[in-house]
Amino acid sequence: MASVLAAVVPVLLALLARSGSPAAAGAATEFVLAGFAGANLTASGAAVVTSSGLLRLTNETNEAFGHGFHPAPLRFKDASTGAPVSFSTTFVVAILPRYPDAHGHGLAFALAPSATVSGAVAGKNLGLFNTSNHLGNGQSEVVAVELDTAMDEEFADINDNHVGVDVNSLKSNCSKPAGYVADAGTVKLNVSLVCGDPLQVWIEYDGASTRLEVTVSPAGVPRPAVPLVSCAVNLSSVVADGTYVGFSAANGAASSSHYVLGWSFRLGGGRAPDLDLSKLPRVPSSRPKKTMHPQLVLALILLAVVALLVVSAGVTLFVVWRRRFTEVEEDWELEYGPHRISYKDLHAATRGFRDVIGAGGFGRVYHGVLRRSGTEVAVKKVAHDSRQGLREFVSEIASMSRLRHRNLVQLLGYCRRRGELILVYDYMVNGSLDKHLFDAENRPALSWERRAKIIRDVAAGLLYLHEEWEQVVVHRDIKASNVLLDTDMNGKLSDFGLARLYDHGSDSQTTHVIGTLGYLAPEMIKTGKATPSADVFAFGAFLLEVACGRRPVESLSNNNADPAGLVDNVLECWKTGRIRDARDPRIGKCDEDDLELVLKLGLLCSHPDPRCRPSMRQVVQVLEGAAPVPETPPEDLGSSGRTFGYYETFDEFLNMFPTTIEVATVTPRLGRTPAPNTST
């Protein structure tokens, strides 16, 4: 019977695949694959069918994933009622780690909207999700039973050896440590998912009760009577009308070879046929050791010792000669080593660093696509002669690699090579906010609704930095060019190269004045200390910049520039009772009250006395309507015509501190739009 099925099933699958439409729910769909040689299967990524008939989803390649899916979509919902359809499946898998104490992220049986799972990436995302939807913030239409071999706190994993049920997210709805209860027993026996031995998995889904049960045991052990995981999952609300069924596996910084030996599946009620384990292909095993004559062994040992001495002497001489030119890995890199990306991979991702999408005083930014995962990235390459040296580079690594917030651009990794400092970020498709504010010829004007949403996004991110993370993070360079926009025009604060961290309740020890003209708080000139209040001052300039469509300080080389600056102009409009006239004329009709609130809040945040500025928590409360703008007469906000704080001109400002002032004026963008290489 099995041989007949093996011959007939591939033909049926091929006919079904050519039909191009989901199999009808009214008729049961069933197949049995005792090995995958000649099977009609859609394999993608690193997945291949070996000569012995194994479906190998990944080999020992790091940062790789593979898919093996049934080639035709199936209908897991009743066409007339939309009710979920029952299914049953069993399969045998084996996971062989490259090293006993370091292995890939695991394997999953999955229902997905496509056989290639577009946009999925490797590593902890299991080849089924990406950083934009792995926490459930998107309708991915993916349901998976994961055999997870890596613990990730971001997904609340219980350990690095568990079975979980995932619905549109890698945060499992239900999960249990891998194991089983033998027949007539009550004690659970543990199972190692990475032991290398075949394991059998049974999955039963009852459409009437929407109950999904998962059972696991070593291959050859009778099927346990008690399921390991039992979970309520209503497929009618989470899967596509045409859904593909199959397997996915992924590796990260370490690797495993993930194999599927055989697969039986039935859709439409009833149990999937049993697999004949004796007919499944064998998992690769280590080669048997060959014995050698003792004299040959002794000769080889002596030869190895001599060769080792010669090589050691050569290496020693080479190291002494090259020591002065060799980069030494710093102690701080040991903590962030897993985030390191090879220069070769970045060179290939950016087509040799050709696709420039931003440039400025700190270097250039390039668009790239990591070939192994397909992830779009922005690669910031700090110039050799840049003022952002190793200290600022370490700061950005230390802060951004551990910060997690929806309104902060995520740092994905870094690279150091021959003195070059390279950072890799999530790619923001809509570029930086300042391009949308000031590049009027190439972009439509932003509506006030969209500007107000971006303002609130940045405020939420800044509140997280100041009060909600484990340490106080002072950004020190808040401005429109450091606010990036994703696909949905959500605002994300970027570029932490100037950030400083210190513990809550303590004082910042920074005494180096650094920032961008027009956003630099006046007290910074006296104390040089980076404080949250100085960030609030810069945020106030940012509020006025967004609302008025003007930079806080116009170019000093422009003879027509207004020397009073944006703050003084808005303040003058307020004093004469026409503060709304200061807005960007391109905005058009909008919520005038909300616009006025932002203008007044921007002036309050720009107060020359840091004691009078609100905290970011108060700012967020005002923006969310939970608190009014504090009543402050406009006369109390005056700066006596001093655009740069307590000094009449910027020349005087520079002369007061000729050796310590360092001003960063242009920051590389992490979006696609090219920017000129200019600086103030």
N, C-alpha and C positions, 0 to 999 in steps of 0.2 A: 504493500500500500504506500509506504514511504517513497519508494522509487517512482511510483506513478505520479505522486504529488510533486516530487522533485522535477519531473519532466514537464508536467502540465502547468504548474504555477507560473514559471517564467513566461510562458506564452500568454496566459491570462493577464499577467501584470503588464506585458508589453501592449496588449490590446487596450487595457484600461488606461495606460499612460498616453497612448495616441488619441484617446477620446478627448482629453483636455478638460474634462468636467468632473466635479466631485461624484463619487459613487453614490448611488441612491441609498437612502437610509432604509427603505422598505425591504431590500434584499440584503441578506448577510454577506459580508465580505470576509474571506478567510484565506490565509496562506500559511505555509510551513516552509521554512528555509533551514535545512540541515547543512549549514555552510552556505557561502555566498558565491561560489564559483558558478559563473553563467547566470547569476540572478540579475533581474532587471532592477537596478538600484541606482539612485541619484547620489553620487559621492562628490563632495566638494571640500575645499580647503586641503588639509593634509591627509584626508581619508583615501584609502586604496583597498582593493580586494587583493590579497596575497595569492601566490600561486597555489597554496594549500587550501584556499577557500575561506580564510579568515577575513573579516572586515576589520581592518586596522584603522581606527579613527585618528590616532596620532602616533608618531614615533618618538624618538628621544630628542626632538627639536624643541628648544625653549620658545615661549611666546607664540605657540601655534595652536590651531584648533582644526577639527575636522567634523564633517557631517556625513551621515549615511541615512537617506530617507527613502521611503516607499515612493515610487516615481509619480504617482497620480494622487490628486487630492481626494479625501474622503469626507463624507458628510456626517458629522458627529451630532447634528441636530435634526430633528424631524422636520421635513420640508413644510408640512402643513401646520403643525402645532408649535414648532420651535423647541419642543422638549428635548433634553439631552438623550442620546442613544447609548445603550450599554455597550461596553467592549471588554475584551479579555485578552491578555497577552502574557507570554512567558519567553524569556531569553536567557542565554548563558553568556557571561562576560568574564574577562580577566584583565586585571590592571597590573602591569609590571613596571615598577619604578626604576629609574636609571640608577639611583643610589638608595640604600635602605632608609636613610634619614632625610631624604629630600625627594619630593615627587610632585607630579602635576596636580591639577585642581579637581580632577574627577571626570565622571561620565554621567550622562543623563538620557533617559528615555523621554522624548518630547513630542508634543503636539504644537505645530507652528504654522503660521500663515503662508510660508514658502519653504521650498526644499533647500534653499541656500541661506535662509534667515538673514536677510539683508541688514547691514549695519552692525551685526554682532561682532564682538571682539574676543580675544583670547584671555587667558589668565582667569581671574576670579569670576568673569562673566560667562564662563563655560561655553563660549561660542553661541550663546542664545540671547544675550543682552549686551548693552553698552552703557557707558557712564551716564547717559541721559535718561535711561529708562530702567536701570537695574534695581531701583528702589521703589518701583511701582508708579513713578510719575509719568505715565504714558500707557496707552492701550496697546501693548505689544502683541496681544493675542497668543501668548505662549503659556502653555501648561507643561510642567516637567516634573518627573520623579528623579531626583538627583542622588547619585552615589558620590557624596562630597568628601574629598580627601584632603582638604585644606580648610583651616579655620579662619574665618574673616569676621572680625568684630563688627564691621560695618553692616553685615547682614544678620547679626545676632546668632551666628553659628554656635551650636552647642559643643562641638569638638571638631577634630579633623578626621573623623571616621564615622559619618552618619548618613542616614537615608532621610530625605526630606521631600515634601510636596510643595512645589513652587507654582504660584498663580500670578502671572504678569509681574513678577518680582523675584529677586533672589533672597528675599526675606521669607523663609519657608512658612507656609500656613501651619504645617505639622512636621515634626522631625523627631527621630529617635536614633540613639547610637546603634550602629549596625550589629545585628545579632538575630537569634532565633530560639524558639523553645522546641526541643525535640519531642517526638510523640510520647504521650503519657508522662510528660515531665512538667515541672512548674518553674524550673530554674532557667533563666535566659542564658544562652551560651553566646559569647562574643564572637564576632566575625571581623577579620581584618580585610578591608577592601583592597589593600595594596599588597596582599600576601603573594600574589602571582598565580594562585590556584584558581580554577574556574569557579564562579559563583552563579547560582541560578536565582532569577528574580521572577516573581509572579505578580501581575497587577490586574486587579478586577475592579471594574467600574459599573455600578448599578444606576442606570438612568432614572429609575423610578424614585429611589431614595437619595440620589446624588451623592452616594458614598463611594469613595475610592480607597481601596485597600492594597497594601504593598507587603509582600512576604519575601524574605531572603534566606537562603541557606547555602552551604557548600554544595556544589554540583554532585549529584549521586545520593545525597541525603534525602529521604522521603520528604515530600512537601509538608512543612509544619502546619498544624491545624489552626494555630493562632497567628493572625497577621501581625507584622511588626508595626506598621503605621496604618491608621484608619482615619480618614479625613473627609469632611464634607466639601465637595467641589461641584458647583453648578456650571457645567460646561456650556449651557445655552447662553450664558451671559459673558463668557470670556473667550470663546474660540470663534474663528472665522467660519463662514458657511462652507468654504472649501479648505480643509485643513490637512496638512501633511504630517505623517507619523514616522518617527525614526529615532536616530541616536545622534548625540553630540558629545564631544569631549574636548578638553582644553588643557594646555600647559602654560605655566607662567615662568618665573625665574628658574624653577626646576622642572624636570620633565618625567613623564611616564609614557609607556606604550599602552594604549587603551584598545582592547580587542573585544569584538562581538563574535561568538562562535556559532550561534544559531538563534533563530527567531521564529516564534509561532504567534499568530495574531488572528483575532476574530472580532468583527464589528457587527452588532445587530442582535446580541443576546446569545447566551450559551458560552461555555468555556472554550478557550483556545485549545487546539489539539496538543497533546503532550509531545515533547521533543525526545527523540531516541538519542540519548547521550553517546551511545557507542558509535554513532555515525557522524558525530561532529568532528571537525578538524582539531588537531592538537595545538595547544599553545606552545610557542617556541621555548625551549629550555636551554640552559647553558651547555656548552660543549663538554663532553667527558674529558677528563684529564688523562693525558698520555703519560705512561711511565717511561723513564729513561734509565739507562745504565748508570750506576753510581759514579763511574769514572768520567762519563760524559757530563754528569751534573757538576762534578768537581772542576772539570776543565772550564765549563761555562761560568762557574762562579769566579774562578781566577781571572778569566777574560773580562768579566764584568767589572771586577775590582780595578783592574788595570785601566780599563776604559773610563771608569768613574774618576780615577785619579787624574787622568789626562784631561778629561772634560772639566773637572773642578778647577784645575790649574788655569785652563783657558778662560773659564767663566770669571774666575777671580781677577785675572788681568783685565778682562773686558769691563768688569764692573768698576774697577779702580779707574780705568781710563774714561769711562762714561759717567762716573758718579756726579761730577759737577754739572752735567747736562741733563741728568735724569730727574724727572718729576717724582717726588715722594708723596704717597697718598697721605693726606692729613688725617689726624685723629677724628675730626668731625665727620669725615666721609664714611667711617665705619657704621655710623647710625643710619645714614641715608643710602648706603651701598645698593640695596635692592632697587632704588629708583634710578640708578645709573644706566644710561643708554649708550651703546657704542657709537663712536664717531662714524664708523662705516655705515651703520643703519641710518643715521641722520643725514649723511652725505647722499645716500640713495633716496631717502624720503623727500629731500628738497631738490632733487635733480642737480646735485652739485652746488647747492646754495645759489640757485639762479632766480627763484620766484620770490622777489622782494615785495613785501607787503607793508613795510614800515621802516623808517629810518630816523635817527636823531642823534643826540649827543652821546648816548650810551651804546650805539652800535646799530645793527640792522635786525629786522625780523623777517623770516621767510615762511612761506606756506609749504607744508609738507604732508605726505601720507605715509605712515609707517607700513611697510610692505607686508609684514607678517600679520598684523592685526587689521589693516585697512583703516586705522584711525586717522582722521584729519587732525593735524597739529599745527601750532605756531611755534617756530623755533627762533629764539632770541639769541643772537650771537654777539657777545659783548666785544667791542673792539679792543685791540692791544693797548692803544693809547687812551682808552676811555678812563674817565674819572671814577667810574663804577668799577673798582678793583676787587680783589679777592674778599675784602671785608664785607662789602655790600653784597657780593655774590653769595657768601656764606649766609648772610642775613636772609636773603630771599629764599635760599634752600631751607634754612631752619624754620622760618615762619610759614611759608606757603605750603610746604609738604605736609604739614600737620593741620592746617586750617581746613575746615569743612563747612561751607555755607553756600546756599543757592545763589547768593549775590556776590560771591568772590570767584574770580577765575582760578580754576584748579591747576596747580603745578603737577605735571605728570612725571617729570624726570629731569636729569641734567647730564652734562658731559664735560670733562676737562681733558684737553689735549694740547700739549706744547704751549702752555700758557693761555690757550683760548678758553673762555668761559661761556658755556652754552646752556640755556634753559629751554625746556619743552613744556608748552602749555596746551590746554584745550583750545581748539580753534574757534574763534567767534566770527561767524560768517558775515555779520553786519558791521564789523569794524568798530572804530572808536566814535564816541558821541560827538566829539568836536567836528568831525567831518560832516555830520548831519546838521550841525548848528551853523557852520561857517562856509561850507562848500555849496553855496546857493545855486551855482550854475549847473551842477551835476546831480543834485538831489532835491526832491520836493521838501517843502518846509514841514518840520515835525509839528503835529497838532499839540495843543496844550494837554489834552488827555494823556498822550504818549509821554510828553515831557514830565508831567506830574508823576506818572507811574515810574519812570526812570529815577526821578528824585527820591521817591520813597524806597525804591530798590537799594540805592546807594546808602541811604540813611540806615536801612536795616543791616546792611553789610558792615557799616562803620560802627553801629551799636554792638554788633557781635565782636568786633575787634577790641573795642574799648572795655566792654563789661561782661560779655557772655562766654569768652574763651577762658582757658586756664590761666593765661597771663594777659596783661594789658599790652595790646599791640598798637603802637602809634605809627600810622601810615606815613606821614610827613610829605606826601606829594599828591594830595587829592585835587583833581582837576578833570575837565571834560575829556582830555586826551587820554586819561588813565581809566576812563569808564568805557567798557566794551559792551557790545550788544550782540546777543545770540540770535538764533533764527526767529524767535518770537519777540524780538526787541526788548527782552528783559535786560536791565542794567546790571553789570557785574564789575566790581572794583578790581583793578589789576595793578601790576607792577609794584611789588613789595621790595624792590632793590634798595629803597631808602628806609624801610621799616625798622623800628626799634621795639624790643620787647623788654618788659620788666614785670615783677610780681605785683599782684594787687596789694594795695596798701603801702607800697614803697614809692620812692621817687625815681624818675628817670635820671640816669647818670650821663646822658648824652650832652656834650657841650660844643658840638660841631654844628655850626649854622649851615643848614642845607635845605633846599626847597626850590620853588618856582616863584618868580616875581609876581606880585598881585595876590598870591595865596599865602604869603609868609607872614605869620603873626608878628606884630611889632615887638612883643616882649622877647621873641627869639633873638633879637639883636642884642638885648641886654644879658640874657641868661644863657642862650644857646641850648637850652634844654627842650627836648621833644616831649610834649605833653598832649593829653587828649584835648585840652582846651585849644592848643595850636591847630589840631586837626579840625576842631569845630570852626575856627576862624577860616580855614581853607574851604570847609564845607559851605560856609556862608558866601564866600566868593563864588563857589560853584553854583549855589542857588541863584544868585544874581546873573551869572553867566548864562544859565539855561533859560531863565525867564526873560532876559533882555536880549539875548542873541548877540552879546558883545563880550569881548575878553576883559578881564578885570583891569589890565593895563595894556594900552595900545603900544605898538612898536615905538621905541624911543627914537628910531631913525626917521619916523614919519613926522614931518613938520606940521601936519594938520591934526595930529593926535591931540586929544583933550588931556592936558596935564592933570586935571583933577581926578581922573580915574572913575571907574564905574560906581564904586560905593558912594562917592561924593555926589555924583549925578543923580543916583536914585534917592539919596537922602534929601537933596535939594527939591526933587519932585514931591517928596512926602511933605516937606515943610510948607510947600505952596498948595497942598491939598490935591495934587494931581499925580499921586504915586503910580497910578495905573498907566500913565502916559509913558513910563519908562520901559514898558514891556516891548518885546520883539514885535515889530509891526507885521511880520510874516505869520504870526499865530492866527490871526483872524478872530472869529467869534469863539468864545470859550467861557468857562466858569470864572467870571471876573472876581468873585469873592475868594476863590481858591488861589487865583493868581496874586491878588493883593496879599493874602496870607503868606505866600512864599516870598514875596518881595520884602515884607516886614520882617519875616523870620531870617532872611538872608542878611538884612542890616543888623539885626540883633546878634546873630552869630559873628558878625564882623566888628563887634564892639571893640574899641581900642583897649578897653580894660578887661583882661581875661576873667576877672571875678564876676563880671556882669554877663558873661556869655552863658547860655544854657548848656546842660550836658546833652549827649546824644540821645539819652533816654527821654529827656524832656522834648528834644527836637522831634523824635518819632511820635511821641504822644500828641504834639501839636499837629503834625502832618496827618495823623490818623483821626483827628477830630476829637481825641480824648481830653484835650486841654486847649485853652485859648492861647493865643500869642501873648506873652507877658506885656502888660501895659508899660511902655517906655516912651517918653516924649522924644520926638526926633532930635530935639536940641541936645539931648544927652548922648547922642551917638556920633556927634561931630568929631572929625579928626583934624580940625584946624587947617585943612588944606594940605596935610602931609600924607601924600600917597603911600609912602613907604614906611610909615610908622612914626617914629619920633624924630626923623631927620628930613630936612627940606627936600633933598634930591637924592637920587640913587647914587650919584657920584660921591656925595658926602657920606652916604651909607657905606660905600666901598672903601673910602679913605679911612673910616674909623676902624675897619677890620681888614687890612690888606692881606693878611696871611691865613685867615681862618674861614673866610666866606667862600662857600662853594655852592653855586646855583645851577640846578638842573632845569633846563628850559624846554626840552623836547624829549618825549618818551616814545619808544617804538610802539607801534600799534600791533595788536594781535588779531587783526581782521584782514580781509583780502585787499581792501582799497590801498593802493600805493600812496605813500606820503613823501613829500620832499625832504631832503636831508638838510634841515635848517636848524638853527639854534639862536636864541636871543642873547 
